[in-house]
């Protein structure tokens, strides 16, 4: 028995259907589903790209952290790791010991304080003005010229001086009756080989006709500071003296008639503070390596499978136990008090550090500064091996991964082009199908109309 296909049209069919006006199918959803399946390989490529980019970023972070460790090691090698502090307080000065200070005791006596040169004008009544002309200042050998307007006030002149660039300050003083222009050199003292007048000298040329001519006189001559250390006299222009005792800054506060004993002592707490920057930089690297080699989640975006990272972790640990020759009884960082925690990071054992300083304070600095075999040199060698541009192990790994990302991008671009073509092909095919269905429907409607008309005629 032959089957019969019936094409019918319903008046209840929706006016609009997305992507399938003739067939009634949601062809857009069908296309999207088919394209989504085709995109699975592309999604995998893009995820691989993302994972590699994360690895590249992590390598860059490790390179940066290695640089920070190198900087910390070089700072300790250059400026010293051993902390020294000034003990006690002093009436005529204060002392601050830097990282290059050396423990010891010194006799210190402040015999004079540095002071700045000052000049002041004659008295002016509040209503007085100044005769015009030129004020010439010479400050520490540099000349400055300030124009005085005819009929200017002292305030006008003070403003002009302050705006001239001369290293002085100018103000107007009032004693309750009269005004005075006061000029003070910005710096104390004068060149040690010169004379007090070199600090500030002045002259006025009068050309105007109004008011009273400006006249200045010295009210305080420049004076240099003088300090005796162990009987030797040192003269300086400033009351801040940082070039007499190595690594020590003296702040002179008052003149005294008898010397005081300055005591500089090795300080374990200050030493620990100096070492902490190195320890923190070391811990930042070790923590990053641990996270990469023992990821909590997926390994795909980590460096867990990079043998270079595992080798770096091993070499970081060797820094702690590497012995530095010629450093007396303290040969390694471990003997200095840097101990390894369970997670591989470092901490400083205060008791061990204090004992090491007591046994051999000089070794604290030598551990870092010894040429070729000191900790700073070991770290620099390690950083050169791993982080040197173009040739370092980590930088080479970065370059390899970047090449892989470029290759994956090319593949992804080609695959995306294929998917775009596939989508368009599907859209074209469904559009053709819709045209066919629409034509069939039109034909069916026409045939139905013919049969309907023929049946009506037969009934009559």
TILOFI-232848 format. One record per residue (C-alpha): x, y, z; residue in one letter; residue number from 0. Coordinates in steps of 0.2 Angstrom, whole numbers, m for minus. Each point is the difference from the previous one (the first is absolute). Example, Ala and Ser with C-alpha at 12.3 -4.5 7.8 and 13.67 -1.06 7.14 Angstrom:
REM TILOFI-232848
REC, 62, m22, 39, A, 0;
REC, 6, 17, m3, S, 1;
This chain:
REM TILOFI-232848
REC, 0, 0, 0, X, 0;
REC, 7, 17, m5, X, 1;
REC, 3, 13, 14, X, 2;
REC, m7, 17, m2, X, 3;
REC, 9, 16, 6, X, 4;
REC, m12, 13, 6, X, 5;
REC, 6, 18, 1, X, 6;
REC, m12, 11, 10, X, 7;
REC, 0, 17, 7, X, 8;
REC, m7, 5, 17, X, 9;
REC, m7, 17, 4, X, 10;
REC, 7, m2, 18, X, 11;
REC, 18, m1, m5, X, 12;
REC, 10, 14, 7, X, 13;
REC, 3, 15, m11, X, 14;
REC, 20, 0, 4, X, 15;
REC, 12, m14, 4, X, 16;
REC, 18, 4, 3, X, 17;
REC, 11, m7, m15, X, 18;
REC, m14, m11, m7, X, 19;
REC, m14, 10, m7, X, 20;
REC, m6, m13, m12, X, 21;
REC, 5, m16, 8, X, 22;
REC, m4, 5, 18, X, 23;
REC, 17, m6, 6, X, 24;
REC, 11, 11, 11, X, 25;
REC, 14, m1, m12, X, 26;
REC, 11, 13, 9, X, 27;
REC, 1, m11, 15, X, 28;
REC, 4, m15, m10, X, 29;
REC, 14, 10, m9, X, 30;
REC, 6, 6, 17, X, 31;
REC, 1, m18, 7, X, 32;
REC, 9, m7, m15, X, 33;
REC, 12, 14, 1, X, 34;
REC, 3, m2, 18, X, 35;
REC, 5, m18, m3, X, 36;
REC, 12, 6, m14, X, 37;
REC, 7, 12, 12, X, 38;
REC, 6, m12, 13, X, 39;
REC, 17, m3, m7, X, 40;
REC, 2, 20, m1, X, 41;
REC, m5, 1, 18, X, 42;
REC, 13, m12, 5, X, 43;
REC, 13, 9, m10, X, 44;
REC, m5, 17, 8, X, 45;
REC, 1, m8, 17, X, 46;
REC, 17, m7, m4, X, 47;
REC, 5, 18, m5, X, 48;
REC, m6, 7, 16, X, 49;
REC, 9, m13, 10, X, 50;
REC, 16, 4, m9, X, 51;
REC, m2, 18, 3, X, 52;
REC, m2, m3, 18, X, 53;
REC, 16, m10, 0, X, 54;
REC, 9, 14, m9, X, 55;
REC, m6, 13, 13, X, 56;
REC, 5, m11, 14, X, 57;
REC, 18, m2, m7, X, 58;
REC, 0, 19, m2, X, 59;
REC, m5, 2, 19, X, 60;
REC, 14, m13, 5, X, 61;
REC, 13, 10, m10, X, 62;
REC, m5, 16, 8, X, 63;
REC, 1, m8, 18, X, 64;
REC, 17, m7, m4, X, 65;
REC, 5, 18, m4, X, 66;
REC, m7, 6, 16, X, 67;
REC, 11, m14, 9, X, 68;
REC, 15, 6, m9, X, 69;
REC, m3, 18, 5, X, 70;
REC, m2, m5, 18, X, 71;
REC, 16, m10, 0, X, 72;
REC, 10, 14, m9, X, 73;
REC, m6, 12, 13, X, 74;
REC, 6, m10, 15, X, 75;
REC, 17, m3, m9, X, 76;
REC, 2, 19, m3, X, 77;
REC, m7, 8, 15, X, 78;
REC, 2, m15, 12, X, 79;
REC, m12, m11, 9, X, 80;
REC, 6, 3, 18, X, 81;
REC, m10, 12, 9, X, 82;
REC, 8, 13, 12, X, 83;
REC, m9, 12, 11, X, 84;
REC, 5, 15, 11, X, 85;
REC, m3, m4, 18, X, 86;
REC, m6, 13, 12, X, 87;
REC, m4, 18, m2, X, 88;
REC, 11, 15, m1, X, 89;
REC, m3, 18, 5, X, 90;
REC, 9, 9, m15, X, 91;
REC, m3, m11, m14, X, 92;
REC, m10, m15, m6, X, 93;
REC, 8, m15, m10, X, 94;
REC, m8, m11, m13, X, 95;
REC, 10, m16, m5, X, 96;
REC, m3, m6, m18, X, 97;
REC, 4, m17, m7, X, 98;
REC, 18, 3, m3, X, 99;
REC, 3, 7, 18, X, 100;
REC, 13, m10, 10, X, 101;
REC, m2, m4, 19, X, 102;
REC, 12, 10, 11, X, 103;
REC, 0, 15, 13, X, 104;
REC, 5, 18, m5, X, 105;
REC, 3, 16, 9, X, 106;
REC, m11, 13, m7, X, 107;
REC, 0, 19, 4, X, 108;
REC, m10, 13, m9, X, 109;
REC, 10, 16, 1, X, 110;
REC, m11, 11, m12, X, 111;
REC, m16, m1, m9, X, 112;
REC, m2, 5, m18, X, 113;
REC, m11, 16, m3, X, 114;
REC, m7, 9, m15, X, 115;
REC, 5, 18, m5, X, 116;
REC, m14, 13, 4, X, 117;
REC, m1, 18, m6, X, 118;
REC, m13, 13, 5, X, 119;
REC, m5, 17, m7, X, 120;
REC, m1, 16, 10, X, 121;
REC, m17, 5, 8, X, 122;
REC, m15, 5, m11, X, 123;
REC, m16, 8, 6, X, 124;
REC, m15, m9, m5, X, 125;
REC, m4, 13, m13, X, 126;
REC, 18, 2, m7, X, 127;
REC, 4, m6, m18, X, 128;
REC, 17, m5, m7, X, 129;
REC, 10, 9, m13, X, 130;
REC, 1, m9, m17, X, 131;
REC, 16, m9, m5, X, 132;
REC, 9, m17, m1, X, 133;
REC, 3, m12, 15, X, 134;
REC, 15, m11, m4, X, 135;
REC, 2, m16, 10, X, 136;
REC, 15, m12, 0, X, 137;
REC, m4, m17, 8, X, 138;
REC, 13, m13, 2, X, 139;
REC, 9, 7, m15, X, 140;
REC, m16, 2, m12, X, 141;
REC, m6, 17, m4, X, 142;
REC, m18, 6, m1, X, 143;
REC, m7, 17, m5, X, 144;
REC, m17, 6, 6, X, 145;
REC, m9, 15, m7, X, 146;
REC, m7, 12, 13, X, 147;
REC, m15, 11, m7, X, 148;
REC, 0, 18, 5, X, 149;
REC, m12, 2, 14, X, 150;
REC, 0, m19, 4, X, 151;
REC, m5, m6, 17, X, 152;
REC, 11, m11, 11, X, 153;
REC, m13, m14, m4, X, 154;
REC, 2, 3, m19, X, 155;
REC, 19, m2, 2, X, 156;
REC, m2, m16, 11, X, 157;
REC, m11, m8, m13, X, 158;
REC, 13, 5, m14, X, 159;
REC, 14, m8, 9, X, 160;
REC, m10, m16, 4, X, 161;
REC, m4, m1, m19, X, 162;
REC, 17, 3, m6, X, 163;
REC, 7, m18, 2, X, 164;
REC, 13, 6, 13, X, 165;
REC, 2, m13, 14, X, 166;
REC, m6, 12, 13, X, 167;
REC, m16, 4, 9, X, 168;
REC, m6, 17, 2, X, 169;
REC, m13, 6, 12, X, 170;
REC, m6, 17, 8, X, 171;
REC, 1, 1, 18, X, 172;
REC, m9, 12, 11, X, 173;
REC, 5, 5, 18, X, 174;
REC, m16, 9, 4, X, 175;
REC, 6, 16, m7, X, 176;
REC, 10, m2, m15, X, 177;
REC, 2, m13, m15, X, 178;
REC, 17, m8, m4, X, 179;
REC, 4, m11, m15, X, 180;
REC, 9, m16, 6, X, 181;
REC, 10, m11, m13, X, 182;
REC, 7, m17, 6, X, 183;
REC, 11, m12, m10, X, 184;
REC, m9, m17, m3, X, 185;
REC, 16, m10, 4, X, 186;
REC, 10, 1, 16, X, 187;
REC, 19, 4, 0, X, 188;
REC, 12, 4, m14, X, 189;
REC, 13, m9, m10, X, 190;
REC, 13, m7, 12, X, 191;
REC, 14, 8, m11, X, 192;
REC, m9, 17, 0, X, 193;
REC, m6, 13, 12, X, 194;
REC, m17, 4, 8, X, 195;
REC, m3, 14, m13, X, 196;
REC, m1, m13, m14, X, 197;
REC, m17, m6, 7, X, 198;
REC, m9, 16, m3, X, 199;
REC, 5, 17, m7, X, 200;
REC, m10, 14, m6, X, 201;
REC, 0, 17, m8, X, 202;
REC, m13, 13, m5, X, 203;
REC, 0, 11, m15, X, 204;
REC, m13, 15, 1, X, 205;
REC, m7, 8, m15, X, 206;
REC, m17, 5, 6, X, 207;
REC, m6, 16, 8, X, 208;
REC, m14, m6, 12, X, 209;
REC, 0, m5, 18, X, 210;
REC, 15, m6, 10, X, 211;
REC, 15, m9, m8, X, 212;
REC, 2, m19, 5, X, 213;
REC, 15, m4, 11, X, 214;
REC, 5, m17, 7, X, 215;
REC, 12, m5, 14, X, 216;
REC, 5, m17, 6, X, 217;
REC, m8, m5, 16, X, 218;
REC, 6, m18, 1, X, 219;
REC, 16, m6, m9, X, 220;
REC, 1, m17, m7, X, 221;
REC, 8, m13, 11, X, 222;
REC, 6, m18, m3, X, 223;
REC, m3, m14, 11, X, 224;
REC, 15, m8, 9, X, 225;
REC, 1, m17, 8, X, 226;
REC, 14, m9, 8, X, 227;
REC, 0, m19, m1, X, 228;
REC, 14, m9, 10, X, 229;
REC, 9, 17, 1, X, 230;
REC, 0, 3, m19, X, 231;
REC, m10, 16, m5, X, 232;
REC, m11, 0, m15, X, 233;
REC, m8, 15, m8, X, 234;
REC, m16, m1, m10, X, 235;
REC, m13, 12, m7, X, 236;
REC, m15, m9, 7, X, 237;
REC, m5, m6, 17, X, 238;
REC, m4, m17, m9, X, 239;
REC, 17, m9, m1, X, 240;
REC, 0, m17, m9, X, 241;
REC, 18, m1, m6, X, 242;
REC, 11, m1, 16, X, 243;
REC, m5, m17, 7, X, 244;
REC, m3, m13, m13, X, 245;
REC, m19, m4, m2, X, 246;
REC, m4, 12, 14, X, 247;
REC, m10, 16, m1, X, 248;
REC, 2, 13, 14, X, 249;
REC, m13, 13, 3, X, 250;
REC, 8, 14, 9, X, 251;
REC, m11, 9, 12, X, 252;
REC, 10, 10, 13, X, 253;
REC, 17, 6, 4, X, 254;
REC, 8, m9, 15, X, 255;
REC, 15, 2, 11, X, 256;
REC, 4, m18, 3, X, 257;
REC, 0, m15, m12, X, 258;
REC, m13, m14, 1, X, 259;
REC, 4, m18, m4, X, 260;
REC, m10, m7, m15, X, 261;
REC, m2, m19, 1, X, 262;
REC, m4, m9, m16, X, 263;
REC, m5, m19, 3, X, 264;
REC, m5, m14, m11, X, 265;
REC, m19, m2, 0, X, 266;
REC, m8, m17, m3, X, 267;
REC, m17, 8, m3, X, 268;
REC, 7, 12, m12, X, 269;
REC, 9, m14, m9, X, 270;
REC, m16, m10, m1, X, 271;
REC, m9, 15, m8, X, 272;
REC, 14, 1, m13, X, 273;
REC, m1, m19, m4, X, 274;
REC, m19, 0, m1, X, 275;
REC, 0, 8, m17, X, 276;
REC, 10, m14, m7, X, 277;
REC, m10, m13, 9, X, 278;
REC, m17, 7, m6, X, 279;
REC, 7, 0, m18, X, 280;
REC, 6, m18, 2, X, 281;
REC, m17, m5, 7, X, 282;
REC, m10, 8, m14, X, 283;
REC, 10, m11, m13, X, 284;
REC, m2, m16, 11, X, 285;
REC, m18, 3, 2, X, 286;
REC, m3, 2, m18, X, 287;
REC, 10, m15, m5, X, 288;
REC, m10, m11, 13, X, 289;
REC, m16, 6, m7, X, 290;
REC, 5, m4, m18, X, 291;
REC, 7, m17, 4, X, 292;
REC, m14, m5, 12, X, 293;
REC, m15, 7, m7, X, 294;
REC, m17, m1, 10, X, 295;
REC, m10, m2, m16, X, 296;
REC, 3, m2, m19, X, 297;
REC, 18, m2, m5, X, 298;
REC, m3, 7, m18, X, 299;
REC, 3, 18, 4, X, 300;
REC, 15, m3, 12, X, 301;
REC, 18, m4, m3, X, 302;
REC, m1, m17, 10, X, 303;
REC, 7, m9, m15, X, 304;
REC, 14, 12, m3, X, 305;
REC, 16, m8, 6, X, 306;
REC, 9, 16, 0, X, 307;
REC, m11, 6, 14, X, 308;
REC, 4, m15, 11, X, 309;
REC, 18, 2, m3, X, 310;
REC, m1, 18, 5, X, 311;
REC, m9, m5, 16, X, 312;
REC, 15, m11, 4, X, 313;
REC, 13, 13, m4, X, 314;
REC, m9, 12, 11, X, 315;
REC, 1, m12, 15, X, 316;
REC, 19, m2, m3, X, 317;
REC, 3, 19, 3, X, 318;
REC, m4, m3, 18, X, 319;
REC, 13, m13, 3, X, 320;
REC, 14, 6, m12, X, 321;
REC, 15, 3, 11, X, 322;
REC, 9, 17, m3, X, 323;
REC, 19, m3, 3, X, 324;
REC, 10, 12, 11, X, 325;
REC, m14, 5, 11, X, 326;
REC, 6, m6, 17, X, 327;
REC, m13, m10, 10, X, 328;
REC, m15, 5, m10, X, 329;
REC, 0, m7, m17, X, 330;
REC, m18, m2, m6, X, 331;
REC, m16, 9, 1, X, 332;
REC, m7, m14, 10, X, 333;
REC, 14, 3, 13, X, 334;
REC, m5, 18, 0, X, 335;
REC, m18, m5, 6, X, 336;
REC, m9, m1, m17, X, 337;
REC, m10, m16, 2, X, 338;
REC, m11, m9, m12, X, 339;
REC, m18, m3, 5, X, 340;
REC, m11, m15, m5, X, 341;
REC, m7, 9, m15, X, 342;
REC, 18, 4, m6, X, 343;
REC, m1, 19, 4, X, 344;
REC, 13, 8, 12, X, 345;
REC, m1, 8, 17, X, 346;
REC, 13, 8, 11, X, 347;
REC, 4, m9, 17, X, 348;
REC, 4, 15, 11, X, 349;
REC, 10, m11, 13, X, 350;
REC, 11, m7, m14, X, 351;
REC, 3, 17, m8, X, 352;
REC, 5, 8, 17, X, 353;
REC, 12, m14, 3, X, 354;
REC, 8, 1, m18, X, 355;
REC, 2, 19, 2, X, 356;
REC, 8, m2, 17, X, 357;
REC, 12, m14, m7, X, 358;
REC, 5, 9, m16, X, 359;
REC, m8, 17, m4, X, 360;
REC, 11, 2, m15, X, 361;
REC, m6, m16, m8, X, 362;
REC, m18, 7, m1, X, 363;
REC, 5, 12, m13, X, 364;
REC, 13, m11, m8, X, 365;
REC, m13, m14, m3, X, 366;
REC, m8, 12, m13, X, 367;
REC, 15, 10, m6, X, 368;
REC, 13, m13, m3, X, 369;
REC, 5, 2, m18, X, 370;
REC, m4, m16, m11, X, 371;
REC, m7, m11, 14, X, 372;
REC, m10, 12, 11, X, 373;
REC, m19, m2, 1, X, 374;
REC, m3, 15, m12, X, 375;
REC, 12, m7, m13, X, 376;
REC, m9, m17, 1, X, 377;
REC, m17, 8, m2, X, 378;
REC, 6, 11, m15, X, 379;
REC, 7, m16, m8, X, 380;
REC, m17, m9, 2, X, 381;
REC, m9, 15, m7, X, 382;
REC, 11, 2, m15, X, 383;
REC, m3, m19, m3, X, 384;
REC, m18, 1, 1, X, 385;
REC, m6, 18, m4, X, 386;
REC, 13, 8, m12, X, 387;
REC, m9, 7, m15, X, 388;
REC, m1, m12, m15, X, 389;
REC, 12, m13, 7, X, 390;
REC, m7, m3, 18, X, 391;
REC, m8, m17, 3, X, 392;
REC, m17, 9, 5, X, 393;
REC, 1, 13, m14, X, 394;
REC, 3, m14, m13, X, 395;
REC, m15, m10, 7, X, 396;
REC, m10, 16, m2, X, 397;
REC, 6, 2, m18, X, 398;
REC, m5, m18, m4, X, 399;
REC, m17, 2, 7, X, 400;
REC, m3, 16, m9, X, 401;
REC, 4, m9, m16, X, 402;
REC, m12, m14, 4, X, 403;
REC, m14, 14, 4, X, 404;
REC, 4, 7, m17, X, 405;
REC, m2, m17, m9, X, 406;
REC, m16, m3, 10, X, 407;
REC, m7, 17, m5, X, 408;
REC, 3, m4, m18, X, 409;
REC, m9, m17, 2, X, 410;
REC, m14, 9, 9, X, 411;
REC, m2, 13, m14, X, 412;
REC, m1, m13, m13, X, 413;
REC, m12, m10, 9, X, 414;
REC, m11, 15, 4, X, 415;
REC, 0, 4, m19, X, 416;
REC, m6, m18, m3, X, 417;
REC, m13, 2, 13, X, 418;
REC, m6, 16, m7, X, 419;
REC, m1, m8, m17, X, 420;
REC, m9, m15, 7, X, 421;
REC, m13, 11, 8, X, 422;
REC, m3, 10, m16, X, 423;
REC, m2, m17, m9, X, 424;
REC, m13, m6, 12, X, 425;
REC, m10, 17, m1, X, 426;
REC, 0, m1, m19, X, 427;
REC, m6, m18, 0, X, 428;
REC, m14, 3, 13, X, 429;
REC, m5, 15, m10, X, 430;
REC, 0, m10, m16, X, 431;
REC, m11, m13, 10, X, 432;
REC, m12, 14, 5, X, 433;
REC, m2, 5, m18, X, 434;
REC, m4, m17, m5, X, 435;
REC, m12, m3, 14, X, 436;
REC, m8, 17, m4, X, 437;
REC, m2, m5, m18, X, 438;
REC, m7, m17, 4, X, 439;
REC, m13, 8, 12, X, 440;
REC, m5, 12, m14, X, 441;
REC, m2, m14, m12, X, 442;
REC, m10, m10, 13, X, 443;
REC, m11, 14, 3, X, 444;
REC, m3, 3, m18, X, 445;
REC, m4, m19, m2, X, 446;
REC, m12, 0, 15, X, 447;
REC, m9, 15, m8, X, 448;
REC, m2, m9, m16, X, 449;
REC, m7, m15, 8, X, 450;
REC, m11, 11, 11, X, 451;
REC, m7, 8, m16, X, 452;
REC, m3, m16, m9, X, 453;
REC, m9, m8, 14, X, 454;
REC, m12, 16, 1, X, 455;
REC, m4, m2, m19, X, 456;
REC, m4, m19, 1, X, 457;
REC, m12, 4, 14, X, 458;
REC, m11, 11, m11, X, 459;
